[in-house]
């Protein structure tokens, strides 16, 4: 894909995202409204989209185990690199290290990857296996470390808090919708056309609404480049450049993943740090300022680098 074609693919993304930034900057729409738009996308529109597409999709093609194994191996290497880097930087507290692992390895699926994939590939189905891997493996590890290191919690001991957090992560609308789509697909459950049409109608709004919400949030927050710390720059570089390059090398050279799946995995890895990082930081009172800065700045950097990744991996 040439540079012009890559930019053409991103025009809808830039229009929805830029509209949010512009309206927030001009105070036409209050930046606080981004939460309502984001909640609609995360809790309703994206789950509807994923359910309908997984229900009607080819699960054998969706679950390419070589590709999934390659991505898992890439994530494992990246986790190790971030942990070693944090320790070398003098960070030893387990919760602080876990937060930095999440910043450098986890990706923004619902608010960034889904709309980008819908625009570029016409489907966000390839994101589903990575979404499950993040929720069922990476997030659970981070949650376990955070909960076990949490002091002064009133609601039960570490085991109770950990079980509650694990349960909450597994019953998010995204995961429930994906699992429901798989079960109904495997059992060949017949759903009325009106139900599927309704899910498709709502799901089609997921992409522009999610990008608009992100634009509102970034347009209202504002950020300065000059106050970016060396650690923030390192985490953003790892997330936006190092991780996708590692995915390209490990998945392509080691696991033999080629074609569309290699493009999917590299682009997924190039997505920014998820907004959940800031949610976790607030909940567990660790690295709040760092988390907010990395989430915002990695989103901007990822958006700027998208044409380059598209030109590199999409034929």
Order of alpha helices (4+ residues) and beta strands (2+ residues): alpha-alpha-alpha-alpha-alpha-alpha-alpha-alpha-alpha-alpha-alpha-alpha-alpha-alpha-alpha-alpha-alpha-alpha
